[in-house]
Amino acid sequence: MGLLDQMLGMVAGDKMQQFQSVIKWIENQGGLSGVVDKFNEQGLGGIITSWISEGANLPIDGSQLMQVFGNVNIQELAQSVGLDTQSTSDLVAKYLPQLVDSATPNGELPESLDLASIGMNLLKSKLFGQ
């Protein structure tokens, strides 16, 4: 583990564990392509398409995430991150657009990607302003 990763662990603590739980949860949803499919199935494809494209990201709120993923899925994630359901859906609503945007810099979903690395780089930039 590098010095920056050690510093991140000390500074971020619970946030890093929560973020890692969210990344694992996204991977369990079928990764980004599975998430895109869920948004499309619920009629919210335009929102996630805005995150993938090179333009501005449309916002999403917790109730829309409940619509996309279902209450049970959000509750499972909430238990994993140690927050209530509303706080968890708000957390995902805040960071999922940024994660998708970071994972798709060319405006399209890559065939393979390391969500954990992309997520950790995003977290580092938020904490350390990189």
NORNORLIN-V131190 format. One record per helix or strand of 3 or more residues. SS is the DSSP state (helix for helix, strand for strand). FROM is the first residue (numbers start at 1). TO is the last residue. Records with the same first field share a line. If there is no record, write none. Layout:
SS->FROM-TO ; FROM-TO
This chain:
helix->3-12 ; 14-28 ; 31-41 ; 45-52 ; 62-69 ; 71-81 ; 85-103 ; 115-128
